[in-house]
Amino acid sequence: MGPGPRTSRTVYYTATTLDGFLADEQDSLDWLLSQDIDHDGPMGYASFIDDVGALVMGATTYAWVLDHQQRTGESWSYTQPCWVLTHRDLPRATEDVRLVSADTAEELRAVHAEARAVAEAAGGKDVWLVGGGGIAAALADLGLLDALMVSVAPVTLGAGKRLLEGRTDLTLTRVERNRAFACLWYDVQRPG
């Protein structure tokens, strides 16, 4: 008899600099886009996104994606429903983008539960926390973040947007190399 149905997880899948920054002080990802990576290699995007049923995204990341699309002419690349945590008046990229606020732990739990239910209904797929070190830390504090998949680039910025804000205890489960990146898989330890 094979394994049972897959259970959805909430995964913070991202890249960081060696000194722990997601973006520079101007929210630029130029440091990332110039790195050598095999998109089909370890921690590759294509294999990761196949297991994603819903996205939760911070407003700064969402605004960066919209700006990037405007500059490049690319269209919204996600087919999964996306919850954007924001107070800003931002345009909706598609009908599947939900602009919501989550100021309290209860509101963040409710948004997470809705995204998790959608991912679970999609065959036990994962919720991808797309961006926001503050959001990742808040979910971890609430016991709602299951895993961290991070590609560490061989560059330092000295300042910018942090990978995680605050303390989060992790258990390293796997390490691989993808060209310029060290690929690290972690399970998030539950608070308390």
Salt bridges, closest charged atoms under 4 A:
ASP27 OD1 - LYS161 NZ 3.52
ASP36 OD1 - ARG179 NH1 3.37
ASP67 OD2 - ARG71 NE 3.00
GLU74 OE2 - HIS68 NE2 3.42
GLU95 OE1 - ARG92 NH2 3.60
ASP103 OD1 - HIS87 NE2 2.46
ASP126 OD2 - ARG6 NH2 2.90
ASP126 OD2 - ARG9 NH2 3.11
ASP146 OD2 - ARG116 NH1 3.18
ASP146 OD1 - ARG190 NH2 2.41
ASP169 OD1 - ARG167 NE 3.06
GLU176 OE2 - ARG174 NH2 2.59
